[in-house]
Amino acid sequence: MADTTPGTPLATPVPPQPAATLILLRDGAEGLELLMIERHAGLRFAPGATVFPGGRLEPADQDPGWRAHWPGAEPPADLAHRVAAVRETFEECGLLLTRDPPDPARVAALRAALADGVGFGLALARLGLAPALDRPAALARWVTPETLPRRFDALFFLAPAPEGQVPLCDGGEAVAALWATPAQALAEEEAGRRRLVFATRLTLLRLASCPDVAAAMACATGGNGLPEPILPRRVETPDGPVFRIPSGCGFLPLETSAERVRLG
């Protein structure tokens, strides 16, 4: 796999944009399965890559009104990231985390409202849908290396998939959705049938040893604050350039040959 990262750091690194990713989990016939989407080949970032649903935080994700949907007295520091993760997952592949299972008619009505330009929060309120913002659990926080012109500071969440819902891709950013075990996705990348960006690949490796949803959810960081950022750095070694991540971050390997890394 070709290395797509410039070797020379930018004079002034671009500030990373806050983002959120949601990894939906289910127990399948062959063990733990994750929902992944295939990105449109014409996109600027990660064209054609197989990733988890997610995207940038929007100003509306930080609206104080979302605090009313948190079941506890004090919402966590990552509340806006949770909103973005739930919103982006619905926008890209049609799956919605709510407190009560939504009927198909309301899901369709929500999709139509968003297409008409109604904000996510207002559309949920009009349809009587309450997002389950406490259901996702933070797994990690990945930051795009400073060598790239487009950077993200993305919080990766885990959550059991909502029952009775079928993925429906938006056709814009996401053109296909699939359920796969981590081992299946990694094997398809190795065979050249899938493109995985670095953080996605290492997340699959992290979850590959989990036999079921319960084991995967146990990997979550816990706590009320944001996880420590994982910033891959390109390092020259006697055996060639590698991308190195901090020891103790929970992911392996700590070094990956640059020629096997795709960041965007």
C-alpha positions as CSV (number, residue, x, y, z in Angstrom):
1,M,0.0,0.0,0.0
2,A,1.4,3.3,-1.0
3,D,2.4,5.9,1.6
4,T,0.3,9.0,1.0
5,T,2.0,11.2,3.6
6,P,4.4,14.0,2.7
7,G,7.8,13.3,4.2
8,T,8.5,16.9,5.2
9,P,6.4,18.4,8.0
10,L,4.4,21.5,7.2
11,A,6.0,24.8,8.4
12,T,2.9,25.5,10.4
13,P,0.8,22.4,11.1
14,V,-2.9,22.8,10.2
15,P,-5.1,22.7,13.4
16,P,-7.0,19.5,13.5
17,Q,-10.8,19.7,13.3
18,P,-12.8,18.0,16.1
19,A,-14.6,14.9,14.8
20,A,-16.3,11.8,16.1
21,T,-16.6,8.2,14.9
22,L,-19.1,5.5,16.0
23,I,-18.3,1.8,15.8
24,L,-21.5,-0.1,16.0
25,L,-21.1,-3.7,17.3
26,R,-23.2,-6.9,17.1
27,D,-22.7,-10.6,17.8
28,G,-22.6,-12.6,14.5
29,A,-22.3,-16.2,13.6
30,E,-18.5,-15.9,13.4
31,G,-18.1,-13.7,16.5
32,L,-17.9,-9.9,16.9
33,E,-19.0,-7.9,13.8
34,L,-18.5,-4.2,13.2
35,L,-20.5,-1.9,10.9
36,M,-18.3,-0.3,8.3
37,I,-19.0,2.0,5.3
38,E,-17.3,2.4,2.0
39,R,-16.6,6.1,1.2
40,H,-17.4,7.6,-2.2
41,A,-14.4,7.5,-4.5
42,G,-14.7,11.2,-5.3
43,L,-14.3,12.5,-1.8
44,R,-11.2,14.6,-0.9
45,F,-10.5,12.7,2.4
46,A,-10.0,8.9,2.3
47,P,-11.7,8.3,-1.1
48,G,-12.9,4.8,-1.6
49,A,-11.7,3.7,1.9
50,T,-13.7,1.4,4.2
51,V,-14.1,3.2,7.5
52,F,-16.5,3.5,10.4
53,P,-19.3,6.1,10.3
54,G,-18.3,9.6,11.5
55,G,-17.4,13.1,10.6
56,R,-16.7,16.6,11.9
57,L,-18.5,18.3,14.8
58,E,-20.9,20.9,13.7
59,P,-21.8,24.1,15.8
60,A,-25.3,22.6,16.5
61,D,-23.7,19.6,18.1
62,Q,-22.5,21.9,20.9
63,D,-25.9,23.4,21.6
64,P,-26.7,23.4,25.4
65,G,-30.0,21.9,24.6
66,W,-28.4,18.5,24.2
67,R,-27.7,18.4,28.0
68,A,-31.4,17.6,28.5
69,H,-30.8,14.2,26.8
70,W,-28.2,13.1,29.3
71,P,-29.6,10.9,32.0
72,G,-27.2,12.0,34.7
73,A,-26.9,15.4,36.5
74,E,-23.7,16.4,34.8
75,P,-23.1,15.5,31.1
76,P,-19.5,14.4,30.1
77,A,-16.9,16.6,28.4
78,D,-17.4,14.6,25.2
79,L,-21.2,15.3,24.9
80,A,-20.8,17.2,21.6
81,H,-18.7,14.4,20.2
82,R,-21.5,11.9,21.2
83,V,-24.1,14.0,19.4
84,A,-21.9,14.2,16.3
85,A,-21.2,10.5,16.3
86,V,-25.0,9.7,16.6
87,R,-25.9,12.3,13.9
88,E,-23.2,11.3,11.4
89,T,-24.0,7.6,11.8
90,F,-27.6,8.3,11.0
91,E,-26.8,10.6,8.1
92,E,-24.3,8.2,6.5
93,C,-25.9,4.8,7.0
94,G,-29.4,5.3,8.5
95,L,-28.9,3.7,11.9
96,L,-30.2,5.7,14.9
97,L,-29.3,5.2,18.6
98,T,-32.4,6.1,20.6
99,R,-33.8,5.4,24.0
100,D,-36.8,3.5,22.6
101,P,-36.7,1.5,19.3
102,P,-38.0,3.9,16.6
103,D,-40.6,2.7,14.2
104,P,-39.7,2.7,10.5
105,A,-42.1,5.5,9.7
106,R,-40.4,7.9,12.1
107,V,-37.0,6.9,10.9
108,A,-38.1,7.7,7.3
109,A,-39.6,11.0,8.5
110,L,-36.3,11.9,10.2
111,R,-34.4,11.2,7.1
112,A,-36.8,13.4,5.0
113,A,-36.6,16.2,7.5
114,L,-32.8,16.3,7.4
115,A,-33.0,16.2,3.6
116,D,-35.2,19.3,3.8
117,G,-32.6,21.1,5.9
118,V,-34.2,20.7,9.3
119,G,-31.5,20.5,12.0
120,F,-30.9,17.1,13.7
121,G,-32.0,18.2,17.2
122,L,-35.2,20.0,16.0
123,A,-36.1,17.0,13.7
124,L,-35.7,14.6,16.6
125,A,-37.8,16.7,18.9
126,R,-40.6,17.1,16.3
127,L,-40.8,13.3,15.9
128,G,-40.5,12.5,19.6
129,L,-37.2,10.7,19.3
130,A,-34.7,10.8,22.2
131,P,-31.1,10.1,21.3
132,A,-29.3,7.6,23.6
133,L,-26.2,9.7,24.1
134,D,-25.1,7.7,27.1
135,R,-24.9,4.4,25.1
136,P,-21.6,5.1,23.2
137,A,-18.4,4.5,25.2
138,A,-15.1,6.2,24.2
139,L,-12.4,3.8,22.8
140,A,-9.7,6.2,21.7
141,R,-8.8,9.6,20.4
142,W,-6.9,9.7,17.1
143,V,-5.2,12.8,15.7
144,T,-4.1,13.1,12.1
145,P,-0.3,13.6,11.8
146,E,1.0,17.1,11.5
147,T,2.4,16.5,8.0
148,L,-1.1,16.5,6.3
149,P,-3.0,19.5,5.0
150,R,-6.4,18.1,6.3
151,R,-6.3,17.0,9.9
152,F,-8.9,15.6,12.4
153,D,-8.9,15.1,16.2
154,A,-11.4,12.3,16.2
155,L,-13.0,10.6,19.2
156,F,-13.8,6.9,18.5
157,F,-16.8,5.5,20.3
158,L,-18.1,1.9,20.7
159,A,-21.8,1.1,21.0
160,P,-24.0,-2.0,20.6
161,A,-25.9,-1.7,17.3
162,P,-29.6,-0.8,17.6
163,E,-31.8,-3.8,17.0
164,G,-34.2,-4.1,14.1
165,Q,-32.6,-1.4,11.9
166,V,-31.1,-2.0,8.5
167,P,-28.2,0.2,7.2
168,L,-29.2,2.6,4.4
169,C,-26.3,4.6,2.9
170,D,-26.8,8.2,1.9
171,G,-25.1,7.7,-1.5
172,G,-23.1,10.8,-1.0
173,E,-20.3,10.2,1.5
174,A,-21.1,6.5,2.0
175,V,-21.9,4.3,-1.0
176,A,-22.1,0.9,0.7
177,A,-22.4,-0.6,4.2
178,L,-21.3,-4.0,5.5
179,W,-21.0,-6.0,8.7
180,A,-17.6,-7.7,9.1
181,T,-15.5,-9.3,11.7
182,P,-12.2,-7.5,12.3
183,A,-10.4,-10.5,10.9
184,Q,-12.5,-10.4,7.7
185,A,-11.9,-6.7,7.1
186,L,-8.1,-7.0,7.7
187,A,-7.9,-10.1,5.4
188,E,-9.7,-8.2,2.6
189,E,-7.3,-5.3,3.0
190,E,-4.3,-7.7,2.8
191,A,-5.8,-9.2,-0.4
192,G,-6.1,-5.8,-2.0
193,R,-9.9,-5.7,-1.9
194,R,-10.3,-3.0,0.7
195,R,-8.5,0.3,1.5
196,L,-8.1,1.0,5.2
197,V,-6.8,4.2,6.7
198,F,-4.3,3.8,9.6
199,A,-6.6,4.5,12.5
200,T,-9.2,2.1,11.1
201,R,-6.7,-0.6,10.6
202,L,-5.3,-0.4,14.2
203,T,-8.8,-0.3,15.6
204,L,-9.6,-3.5,13.8
205,L,-6.4,-5.0,15.2
206,R,-7.3,-3.9,18.7
207,L,-10.8,-5.5,18.5
208,A,-9.8,-8.6,16.6
209,S,-9.2,-10.5,19.9
210,C,-12.7,-9.6,21.3
211,P,-15.1,-12.6,20.9
212,D,-18.3,-10.6,21.4
213,V,-19.9,-7.3,22.0
214,A,-19.4,-7.4,25.8
215,A,-15.7,-8.0,25.4
216,A,-15.4,-5.1,22.9
217,M,-17.3,-2.7,25.2
218,A,-14.9,-3.6,28.0
219,C,-12.1,-2.0,25.9
220,A,-13.7,1.4,26.4
221,T,-11.6,4.0,28.4
222,G,-14.3,4.9,30.9
223,G,-14.1,8.2,32.8
224,N,-15.6,11.6,32.2
225,G,-12.8,13.3,30.3
226,L,-11.4,13.1,26.8
227,P,-8.9,10.3,26.3
228,E,-5.3,11.1,25.7
229,P,-4.7,11.8,22.0
230,I,-2.9,9.3,19.8
231,L,-0.7,11.2,17.3
232,P,1.2,9.0,14.9
233,R,4.6,10.4,14.0
234,R,6.7,9.5,11.0
235,V,10.2,8.4,12.2
236,E,13.2,7.5,10.2
237,T,14.8,4.2,11.3
238,P,17.7,2.1,9.9
239,D,15.1,-0.1,8.3
240,G,13.3,2.7,6.6
241,P,10.5,5.2,7.7
242,V,7.9,4.1,10.1
243,F,4.8,5.6,11.8
244,R,5.1,5.4,15.5
245,I,2.4,5.7,18.1
246,P,2.9,6.2,21.9
247,S,3.6,3.2,24.1
248,G,0.8,2.4,26.5
249,C,-1.9,3.8,24.2
250,G,-3.6,0.4,24.0
251,F,-2.9,-0.2,20.3
252,L,-0.4,-2.4,18.6
253,P,2.0,-2.5,16.7
254,L,3.7,0.7,18.0
255,E,5.6,1.0,14.7
256,T,4.3,0.4,11.2
257,S,6.3,0.6,8.0
258,A,5.4,3.9,6.2
259,E,4.8,2.0,3.0
260,R,1.8,0.2,4.7
261,V,0.2,3.3,6.1
262,R,-2.6,5.2,4.5
263,L,-3.7,8.3,6.3
264,G,-6.2,9.8,3.9
